[in-house]
Amino acid sequence: MKNSYPIVMTPDDAEGGYVVYIPDFDINTEGDTLTEAIEMARDAIGLMGIDMEDNHKVLPSPTPLYEVKKETEGDIVTLVDVDFTEYRRQNEQRAVRRNVTLPSWLDYEAEKSGINVSAILQRALKQELHITNR
């Protein structure tokens, strides 16, 4: 699922860079440049979003940009787009152990042929789910 969330970037006069507030998730991050601040905001939203999904929580709806208020004159209010499905694919590459039941004769033939059953299962799942290049 892809969505765009508002962020508020405040110049950090003391240390340089920008402090970023993400109101819909009530979290902060920072970056040394505008580009890095936006990237860090996208990353923070992605992490929070997939964590919420994993805990069966509903993702917040984005606040309309016109409702987000600047705290100081120098604040920059903008939107950051996040594709939570793509973020999960890009950042969650950990392997998950899964128990699969096969007829013993099929397991024997696969093992005898040196076939990696996990790799075959991954390819089959990607094909069934219409996922390419991952």
C-alpha positions, 0 to 999 in steps of 0.5 A: 500500500502506498501513501503520502504523509506530511512531515515538518522539517525544522532547520537545526541552527545549533547542529546544522541539518534538519529535525523532522517531525512526522505528525501522523506517527508522532515520531521524529528523525533528522538529516544533515541535508534536506534530501537526507531528512526526507529519506530519513522520514521515509525510512522512519514511516516505513519502519513504523508502518510495517511494525504496526502491520506486524502488530495488526494495527491500522495505519493512520490516514495521512493528515491533509497537508493544509491541516499541518501547522508550522511551529516556526517561520523556518519550518518546511511542511511537505509530503513524503510518499511511502510504499509499505509493501515495497519498503517491506520487500526492500528491508525485510530480507530475513529468512523465515523458517516454515514447515512444509509437508510433502509426500515422502516419495517427492521429498526423496526425489527432490533430495536425490536430484539435489533440488533446493526445495526452499528455492523452488517454493520461493519461486513458485510463491512469487509466481503465484503472487505475481511478484517479479524481480525480488 
